[in-house]
Amino acid sequence: MTEQAEIGIVVISYNMARELPRTLMSLSPGYQANCPPGRCEVVVIDNGSAEPPRAEQFADLGLRLSVHRQPDAGPSPAAAVNLGLSLLSAPLIGVWIDGARLASPGLIDACARAARLHPRPVVATVNYHLGPSEQYLSMQSGYDQQEEDRLLARIGWPGGASRLGEISTQVWHGGRDGPMLESNALFLPRALWTELGGYDEAFTGPGGGAVNIDTFTRACEAPGTQLIVVEDEGTYHQFHGGTISNGPGHAIEATKRLAAEYYRLRRRPLRPVKVPRWCFDPSSGAVDKGREDQ
């Protein structure tokens, strides 16, 4: 019998032949600090790719990995996330709703350590875009996959993974210095995922619309939970033609649509989460419990 993993991660993929291998590399034991083989289990759910990924493509990563296809895949990945959650039994589970996000090299261990600080933790990491600015802006000045490849080569990624911050930009409301709108590497205890009912499949818009924001908000507002933001770790968005991140011509309209869907379902406007946060410094183990988002 295979021993249960301590940490589980759901990764959603959609037409990411270039990006997904890098994302999975960034979650592998050879890349992540203090995360030996077997500590973490990764489940990839493909949400309708023209050429779905296969587990054997990633056999050399040393990951405890399985790859599945979402039946009747639609524009929203919410059901795919929930399928992934149902396949994991680890006590702590993280979600990558966008499988094009590289992890920083200490992220998994830092999130696991942060989760031990409270019985009902909501562990969030900061969001970044690779490139000189948020990608819906940088692409207007010529940023594309080829330029991104050059940036990654410049820092010697994956060997230079600790330098990802040199070639990236923090996303507005990404969380380090102010209220968070969402986290793209959100870790909750498995029991809390069950309590929340996973991702709400009523969010049917492209990319899930505001479903990731909604999940983060509901987790932070659940009784007795504590938001813990992990400092100096995060996820780095690769350029892949995402619904909002890589859509300058329609980003504003897409944002309006997801905000309207959120209001229809929740009867309140989209707002960053404003709750007392703890800030965890993984390098020292120190916890600042005095932060309150304004």
The 8 nearest C-alpha neighbors of each residue, nearest first, counted from 0:
[[1, 2, 3, 4, 37, 88, 63, 89],
 [2, 0, 3, 4, 37, 63, 40, 38],
 [1, 3, 0, 4, 37, 5, 38, 89],
 [4, 2, 1, 89, 5, 88, 37, 38],
 [5, 3, 38, 39, 89, 6, 40, 37],
 [4, 6, 89, 38, 39, 90, 3, 91],
 [7, 5, 39, 91, 89, 4, 92, 40],
 [6, 8, 92, 40, 89, 39, 41, 91],
 [7, 9, 93, 41, 92, 94, 42, 40],
 [8, 10, 94, 42, 83, 95, 43, 41],
 [11, 9, 43, 95, 98, 42, 96, 94],
 [12, 10, 98, 44, 96, 97, 43, 45],
 [13, 11, 45, 98, 46, 44, 15, 10],
 [12, 14, 48, 46, 15, 45, 47, 11],
 [15, 13, 48, 16, 49, 12, 50, 51],
 [16, 14, 18, 19, 17, 13, 12, 99],
 [15, 17, 18, 14, 19, 20, 52, 50],
 [18, 16, 15, 19, 20, 21, 239, 14],
 [17, 19, 15, 99, 21, 20, 16, 22],
 [18, 20, 22, 15, 21, 99, 16, 98],
 [21, 19, 23, 22, 18, 24, 17, 16],
 [22, 20, 24, 19, 18, 23, 25, 101],
 [21, 23, 101, 19, 25, 24, 20, 100],
 [24, 22, 26, 20, 25, 21, 19, 27],
 [23, 25, 21, 27, 22, 26, 20, 60],
 [24, 26, 22, 23, 102, 27, 101, 30],
 [27, 25, 23, 24, 31, 102, 22, 30],
 [26, 28, 24, 30, 29, 62, 25, 60],
 [29, 27, 35, 31, 30, 34, 36, 61],
 [28, 30, 27, 31, 60, 61, 32, 35],
 [31, 29, 27, 28, 25, 104, 32, 26],
 [30, 32, 104, 28, 105, 34, 29, 27],
 [31, 33, 105, 34, 104, 30, 108, 28],
 [34, 32, 35, 108, 31, 105, 28, 107],
 [33, 35, 32, 28, 31, 38, 108, 36],
 [36, 34, 28, 38, 33, 37, 29, 39],
 [37, 35, 28, 38, 61, 62, 34, 63],
 [36, 38, 39, 4, 63, 35, 40, 62],
 [37, 39, 4, 5, 36, 35, 34, 6],
 [40, 38, 6, 37, 4, 7, 5, 41],
 [39, 41, 7, 63, 4, 64, 6, 8],
 [42, 40, 8, 64, 7, 9, 63, 43],
 [41, 43, 9, 65, 64, 66, 10, 83],
 [44, 42, 66, 10, 11, 9, 67, 65],
 [45, 43, 67, 11, 68, 66, 79, 12],
 [44, 46, 12, 68, 47, 13, 11, 69],
 [45, 47, 72, 69, 13, 12, 48, 44],
 [46, 48, 72, 45, 13, 49, 69, 51],
 [49, 47, 14, 13, 51, 50, 46, 45],
 [48, 50, 51, 47, 14, 13, 52, 46],
 [51, 49, 48, 52, 14, 16, 47, 13],
 [52, 50, 48, 49, 45, 53, 47, 14],
 [53, 51, 50, 54, 66, 45, 56, 16],
 [54, 52, 55, 56, 66, 51, 57, 67],
 [53, 55, 56, 66, 57, 65, 58, 52],
 [56, 54, 58, 57, 53, 59, 52, 66],
 [57, 55, 54, 53, 58, 52, 59, 20],
 [58, 56, 55, 59, 54, 60, 20, 53],
 [57, 59, 55, 60, 56, 61, 54, 62],
 [58, 60, 57, 61, 56, 62, 55, 24],
 [61, 59, 62, 58, 57, 27, 24, 29],
 [60, 62, 59, 36, 28, 27, 58, 63],
 [63, 61, 64, 60, 27, 36, 28, 40],
 [62, 64, 40, 37, 41, 61, 39, 36],
 [63, 65, 41, 62, 42, 40, 66, 54],
 [64, 66, 42, 54, 43, 41, 67, 63],
 [65, 67, 43, 54, 42, 44, 53, 64],
 [68, 66, 44, 45, 43, 69, 65, 42],
 [69, 67, 45, 44, 70, 46, 66, 47],
 [68, 70, 46, 72, 79, 45, 44, 71],
 [71, 69, 72, 68, 46, 47, 79, 73],
 [72, 70, 69, 73, 47, 46, 68, 78],
 [73, 71, 46, 47, 70, 69, 74, 79],
 [72, 74, 75, 71, 76, 46, 47, 203],
 [75, 73, 205, 206, 204, 76, 203, 207],
 [74, 76, 207, 206, 203, 205, 73, 77],
 [77, 75, 79, 78, 207, 206, 80, 46],
 [76, 78, 80, 200, 79, 198, 75, 207],
 [79, 77, 81, 80, 76, 200, 82, 198],
 [80, 78, 82, 76, 81, 77, 69, 44],
 [81, 79, 83, 77, 78, 82, 76, 84],
 [80, 82, 84, 78, 83, 79, 197, 85],
 [83, 81, 79, 85, 80, 84, 78, 86],
 [82, 84, 80, 86, 81, 85, 9, 42],
 [85, 83, 81, 86, 82, 87, 80, 9],
 [84, 86, 82, 83, 87, 81, 88, 80],
 [85, 87, 83, 84, 82, 88, 42, 81],
 [88, 86, 84, 85, 89, 7, 83, 42],
 [87, 89, 90, 86, 3, 189, 7, 4],
 [88, 90, 6, 5, 7, 91, 4, 87],
 [89, 91, 189, 188, 5, 88, 6, 92],
 [92, 90, 188, 6, 89, 189, 187, 7],
 [93, 91, 7, 186, 8, 187, 6, 189],
 [94, 92, 186, 8, 185, 184, 7, 9],
 [93, 95, 9, 185, 8, 184, 96, 10],
 [96, 94, 10, 97, 184, 98, 183, 9],
 [95, 97, 11, 94, 10, 98, 183, 80],
 [98, 96, 95, 99, 11, 100, 12, 10],
 [97, 99, 11, 12, 10, 100, 95, 19],
 [98, 100, 18, 97, 237, 19, 236, 22],
 [101, 99, 236, 235, 234, 98, 22, 237],
 [100, 102, 22, 235, 234, 25, 236, 103],
 [103, 101, 234, 25, 233, 104, 106, 100],
 [102, 104, 106, 233, 232, 105, 234, 101],
 [105, 103, 31, 106, 30, 32, 102, 160],
 [106, 104, 32, 31, 103, 107, 108, 109],
 [105, 107, 109, 232, 103, 108, 104, 110],
 [108, 106, 110, 109, 105, 111, 31, 34],
 [107, 109, 111, 110, 106, 105, 33, 112],
 [110, 108, 112, 106, 111, 107, 281, 105],
 [111, 109, 113, 107, 112, 108, 106, 114],
 [110, 112, 108, 114, 109, 113, 107, 115],
 [113, 111, 109, 110, 114, 115, 108, 116],
 [112, 114, 110, 115, 111, 116, 109, 279],
 [115, 113, 111, 116, 112, 120, 110, 117],
 [116, 114, 113, 112, 117, 111, 118, 120],
 [115, 117, 114, 113, 118, 112, 120, 227],
 [116, 118, 120, 119, 115, 114, 225, 113],
 [117, 119, 120, 116, 115, 114, 224, 225],
 [120, 118, 224, 117, 225, 223, 121, 188],
 [119, 121, 225, 117, 114, 224, 122, 118],
 [120, 122, 226, 187, 225, 227, 186, 123],
 [123, 121, 227, 186, 120, 228, 185, 226],
 [122, 124, 228, 185, 182, 227, 229, 121],
 [125, 123, 233, 229, 228, 182, 184, 232],
 [124, 126, 233, 174, 173, 175, 182, 234],
 [127, 125, 173, 234, 170, 233, 169, 183],
 [128, 126, 169, 235, 170, 168, 234, 236],
 [129, 127, 236, 235, 168, 167, 133, 130],
 [130, 128, 167, 236, 235, 166, 237, 168],
 [129, 131, 167, 166, 132, 128, 168, 147],
 [130, 132, 167, 168, 137, 166, 129, 133],
 [133, 131, 168, 137, 130, 134, 136, 128],
 [134, 132, 136, 135, 128, 137, 168, 170],
 [133, 135, 137, 136, 138, 245, 244, 132],
 [134, 136, 247, 245, 244, 246, 133, 138],
 [137, 135, 134, 138, 139, 133, 132, 247],
 [138, 136, 134, 139, 140, 142, 132, 135],
 [139, 137, 142, 141, 140, 136, 134, 135],
 [138, 140, 137, 136, 141, 142, 135, 247],
 [141, 139, 138, 137, 142, 136, 143, 134],
 [140, 142, 138, 139, 143, 137, 146, 136],
 [141, 143, 138, 137, 146, 140, 139, 144],
 [142, 144, 146, 145, 138, 141, 147, 238],
 [145, 143, 147, 146, 238, 148, 142, 239],
 [144, 146, 148, 147, 143, 149, 142, 150],
 [147, 145, 149, 143, 148, 144, 142, 150],
 [146, 148, 144, 150, 149, 145, 143, 151],
 [147, 149, 145, 151, 146, 150, 144, 152],
 [148, 150, 152, 146, 147, 151, 153, 145],
 [151, 149, 153, 147, 152, 148, 146, 166],
 [150, 152, 148, 156, 153, 149, 154, 155],
 [151, 153, 155, 149, 150, 154, 156, 148],
 [154, 152, 150, 151, 155, 149, 156, 148],
 [155, 153, 159, 152, 151, 156, 162, 150],
 [156, 154, 159, 152, 153, 158, 157, 151],
 [157, 155, 159, 158, 151, 160, 154, 152],
 [156, 158, 160, 159, 155, 30, 25, 151],
 [159, 157, 156, 160, 155, 154, 161, 30],
 [158, 160, 156, 155, 154, 157, 161, 162],
 [161, 159, 157, 162, 156, 163, 158, 104],
 [160, 162, 159, 163, 104, 103, 164, 158],
 [163, 161, 160, 164, 165, 159, 154, 166],
 [164, 162, 165, 160, 166, 161, 167, 159],
 [163, 165, 167, 162, 166, 168, 161, 127],
 [166, 164, 163, 162, 167, 154, 168, 161],
 [167, 165, 164, 130, 163, 129, 150, 131],
 [168, 166, 129, 130, 164, 128, 165, 131],
 [167, 169, 128, 127, 132, 131, 170, 133],
 [170, 168, 127, 126, 173, 128, 171, 167],
 [169, 171, 173, 127, 126, 172, 168, 133],
 [172, 170, 173, 169, 174, 133, 126, 180],
 [173, 171, 179, 174, 180, 178, 170, 177],
 [174, 172, 170, 126, 171, 125, 179, 169],
 [173, 175, 179, 125, 172, 177, 178, 176],
 [174, 176, 125, 177, 173, 230, 228, 179],
 [177, 175, 174, 178, 173, 172, 179, 292],
 [176, 178, 174, 175, 292, 179, 172, 293],
 [179, 177, 292, 271, 174, 272, 273, 172],
 [180, 178, 174, 172, 271, 181, 272, 173],
 [179, 181, 271, 172, 272, 212, 178, 270],
 [182, 180, 212, 179, 215, 211, 183, 173],
 [183, 181, 184, 185, 123, 124, 126, 125],
 [182, 184, 95, 185, 126, 181, 96, 234],
 [185, 183, 182, 95, 94, 124, 93, 123],
 [184, 186, 123, 93, 94, 182, 183, 122],
 [187, 185, 93, 122, 92, 121, 184, 123],
 [188, 186, 121, 92, 91, 189, 191, 120],
 [187, 189, 91, 191, 190, 90, 92, 192],
 [188, 190, 192, 90, 191, 91, 92, 187],
 [191, 189, 193, 188, 192, 194, 90, 187],
 [190, 192, 194, 193, 188, 189, 195, 187],
 [193, 191, 189, 195, 197, 190, 194, 196],
 [194, 192, 196, 190, 191, 195, 197, 189],
 [193, 195, 191, 192, 196, 190, 197, 189],
 [196, 194, 192, 197, 193, 191, 218, 217],
 [195, 197, 193, 194, 192, 198, 199, 81],
 [198, 196, 192, 195, 81, 193, 199, 84],
 [197, 199, 77, 200, 214, 81, 196, 210],
 [198, 200, 201, 202, 197, 77, 210, 196],
 [201, 199, 202, 77, 78, 198, 203, 75],
 [200, 202, 199, 203, 264, 77, 210, 198],
 [203, 201, 200, 207, 210, 204, 199, 208],
 [202, 204, 75, 201, 207, 200, 74, 205],
 [205, 203, 208, 207, 75, 202, 74, 206],
 [206, 204, 74, 75, 207, 208, 203, 242],
 [205, 207, 75, 208, 74, 76, 204, 242],
 [208, 206, 75, 204, 205, 210, 76, 202],
 [207, 209, 257, 204, 206, 210, 205, 202],
 [208, 210, 212, 257, 211, 213, 207, 261],
 [209, 211, 213, 207, 212, 208, 202, 214],
 [212, 210, 214, 213, 209, 215, 181, 207],
 [213, 211, 181, 209, 215, 210, 214, 180],
 [212, 214, 210, 216, 211, 215, 209, 217],
 [215, 213, 211, 217, 216, 212, 210, 218],
 [214, 216, 218, 212, 213, 217, 181, 219],
 [217, 215, 213, 219, 214, 218, 212, 220],
 [218, 216, 220, 214, 219, 215, 221, 213],
 [217, 219, 215, 221, 216, 220, 214, 121],
 [218, 220, 216, 217, 221, 226, 224, 215],
 [219, 221, 217, 218, 216, 222, 224, 274],
 [220, 222, 218, 219, 224, 217, 223, 195],
 [223, 221, 224, 220, 219, 218, 119, 225],
 [222, 224, 221, 119, 225, 220, 118, 120],
 [225, 223, 119, 120, 222, 221, 219, 121],
 [224, 226, 120, 121, 227, 119, 223, 219],
 [227, 225, 121, 276, 122, 219, 120, 277],
 [226, 228, 277, 122, 278, 276, 121, 123],
 [229, 227, 123, 278, 124, 122, 279, 277],
 [230, 228, 279, 124, 278, 232, 123, 227],
 [229, 231, 280, 232, 279, 228, 278, 175],
 [232, 230, 229, 233, 280, 281, 125, 124],
 [233, 231, 106, 230, 103, 229, 124, 105],
 [234, 232, 125, 124, 103, 126, 102, 106],
 [233, 235, 102, 101, 126, 100, 127, 103],
 [236, 234, 127, 101, 100, 128, 129, 237],
 [237, 235, 100, 128, 129, 99, 127, 101],
 [236, 238, 99, 100, 129, 239, 235, 18],
 [237, 239, 144, 240, 236, 143, 245, 134],
 [240, 238, 241, 237, 245, 15, 99, 144],
 [239, 241, 245, 238, 242, 246, 244, 243],
 [242, 240, 245, 244, 243, 239, 246, 238],
 [241, 243, 246, 244, 206, 245, 240, 205],
 [244, 242, 250, 246, 245, 241, 253, 254],
 [243, 245, 135, 241, 134, 246, 242, 250],
 [246, 244, 135, 240, 241, 243, 134, 247],
 [245, 247, 250, 243, 248, 249, 135, 244],
 [248, 246, 135, 250, 249, 245, 136, 139],
 [249, 247, 246, 250, 251, 252, 135, 245],
 [248, 250, 252, 251, 247, 246, 253, 243],
 [251, 249, 243, 253, 246, 247, 252, 254],
 [252, 250, 254, 253, 249, 255, 248, 247],
 [251, 253, 255, 249, 254, 250, 256, 248],
 [254, 252, 250, 256, 255, 251, 249, 257],
 [253, 255, 251, 257, 252, 256, 250, 258],
 [254, 256, 252, 258, 253, 257, 259, 251],
 [257, 255, 259, 253, 254, 258, 260, 252],
 [256, 258, 208, 260, 254, 259, 209, 255],
 [259, 257, 261, 255, 256, 260, 254, 269],
 [258, 260, 256, 262, 257, 261, 255, 263],
 [261, 259, 257, 263, 262, 258, 256, 264],
 [260, 262, 258, 264, 259, 263, 265, 257],
 [263, 261, 266, 267, 259, 265, 268, 260],
 [264, 262, 260, 261, 266, 265, 259, 267],
 [263, 265, 261, 262, 266, 260, 201, 202],
 [264, 266, 262, 267, 261, 263, 268, 260],
 [267, 265, 262, 263, 264, 268, 261, 260],
 [266, 268, 262, 265, 269, 261, 263, 264],
 [269, 267, 262, 270, 258, 266, 261, 265],
 [270, 268, 258, 267, 261, 271, 262, 212],
 [269, 271, 268, 272, 180, 273, 267, 179],
 [272, 270, 180, 179, 178, 273, 269, 172],
 [271, 273, 179, 178, 180, 274, 216, 270],
 [274, 272, 292, 178, 271, 293, 275, 291],
 [273, 275, 292, 272, 276, 291, 219, 226],
 [276, 274, 291, 290, 292, 277, 273, 226],
 [277, 275, 226, 290, 227, 291, 274, 278],
 [276, 278, 288, 227, 287, 228, 226, 290],
 [279, 277, 228, 287, 286, 227, 229, 276],
 [278, 280, 286, 229, 230, 285, 281, 228],
 [279, 281, 285, 230, 284, 282, 283, 286],
 [282, 280, 284, 283, 109, 279, 230, 229],
 [281, 283, 280, 284, 285, 231, 109, 279],
 [284, 282, 285, 281, 280, 279, 286, 230],
 [283, 285, 281, 280, 282, 286, 279, 112],
 [286, 284, 283, 280, 279, 287, 281, 282],
 [287, 285, 279, 278, 288, 280, 277, 284],
 [286, 288, 278, 277, 289, 279, 285, 290],
 [289, 287, 277, 290, 286, 278, 276, 275],
 [288, 290, 287, 291, 277, 276, 275, 278],
 [291, 289, 276, 288, 275, 277, 292, 287],
 [292, 290, 275, 276, 274, 293, 289, 273],
 [293, 291, 273, 178, 274, 177, 275, 290],
 [292, 273, 291, 178, 177, 274, 272, 275]]
